[in-house]
Amino acid sequence: MRNARNSSLKLLASALLGGALCLLGGGGLGGAVLGACGAPSSDVPPSRVVAVTWSNEWQEPSRFVVRGVFRPDASPRWEVKDCAIASWRPLVAEGDERRLRFVHEAVCGVRAVEPHGFAPNDVLLYRSPPSLLEGATVDASPSERAVLSDGDLNTGYRTASLTATFLPKQKLRGLYVAVHEPAAPQEIGNTIYYSPKAQSVFSIEIRGLLNQREIVQTLDSQSDFPSRRRYFEVPLDEVTELTFSAEAPVDLRELQLLATDEKPLVSPWVLSVNANPSAQVLEEEGHGIVNDRYHASFLTKAFRRIGWYPPIDLVRGDDPAVSEWVQASYPKPIVVLSGSNAWDYSTTTQRDPEGADRWMWNPLLPAASGGLGHLAPLVRGQEAPLLGLCGGGQILALLRECDLNQVEECYNKWLRRTTGEPIDGFWKPSHVVRAWPGDTVSRVAVEYDPFDTLWAGAGATGRRLTRGLPESHVDALAFEPLRERWDVSATSWHCVNELCTQIPEAFALPPAPFSVVGTQFHPERAVFSRTDVPDDESTDPASFLSAVLEQFALELFRDR
């Protein structure tokens, strides 16, 4: 993560800081490459407005992604040109002004306005190919059809049947489908329980011609949809009709048919993995779903703090479907392993024999035995963007580095108590490191690399130290072996009786094809108030999380 990675994609180009930008290329339905076209003269006043404009007219609603990397002292804003009245207005979209923004608009132009004249030095602007449903006859209202063809994953409409007929000679290359099935609340007495919603049963039938032969292709929810966000290659010389049918109304979020080999541009989604013993969480009210939602709720709040509202699905770590979900989904989910409940690493999984309300757990066991070992190929192959928080970050490293059949040797090499001692039995009060918003204890000083891209937001002020990161843990990864194989970009020290142990706070693997990022601190939890830490340090967790998601979103975009 130390340096921004360049891509050979035609979408990216560089522009000189402070320079004007010009349009170099791109086609009507494809991408635009923007780059430098001259440095400003020395007499240009600092109040000059620098604009990056896409000049092709997009007369229909379009999904596009826009990104610009600005100087730390810049104050940019994105604007779009309204097609109807040819005026510029602020762009409302997912994400920070400085970062990747997924947008759905009817626009004639896009520009970045920076009042100090600091042009972005890395610009990306790309339009998604349109859905064939825009020109098809669909038995749905205009607003319902817009949801299907525009791909607004924050809405959707419930339907049990849908038929679309197409113009003659219309080619088909691919189909994208997204449905939504959240956990359903049920009130029993004074308690609300959450139970997984039964998977919807539906099918999609596509009729058309291939090599002058009539083809009927059927996609069935039971056999073809392990993930509810999927892209299928459906090469037809001519598509004539599509029929969607379900046993009961389905929350259909998106349905796109494409005439190009290029996949649609789709906003990222998150798979929240509860990285805790199922035997433990199943004893809680709600049969574990409450605990699943508990950990996911912190992600939701943290994402909102940085202006991001992704769809989030919940799953328990020992669910064997996790790997299949990741492999089958388009786009790949951003997989987040949660922080930990009260349990301790062990070669076995059981409740504390003394009856205390804590557990011993071996997270490296296979799914059938209540562990996360089945995720090891996913982590080692870096098959999706992976983020682990506190205990979840430790488990990511163990899954990557350990022989799952030699658990004790793995723990001895890769894990330590915060005091530097080996993991042996249950933790003691002397092992606790806690610096939590609202607590009166001293804050943990974390030193980070300001030149690492994940700390770009915090490093913009020239600092190398932060006390604004929430901490609560009794274990940590062993520093020396970890730094030999991972990029450790932040560390802290924990001292007891004048003996100090260095603790990795942030560690990452470069994309191959996707990045893996782990933290010992909790960027997803509530932040410190400005009375607890200096103003700029209180935003460090959000800056870090924003940089991680920016990195992940770019990797997903480039994986299309």
Order of alpha helices (4+ residues) and beta strands (2+ residues): beta-beta-beta-beta-beta-beta-beta-beta-beta-beta-alpha-beta-beta-beta-beta-beta-beta-alpha-beta-beta-beta-alpha-alpha-beta-alpha-beta-beta-beta-beta-alpha-beta-alpha-alpha-beta-beta-beta-alpha-beta-beta-beta-alpha-beta-beta-beta-alpha-alpha
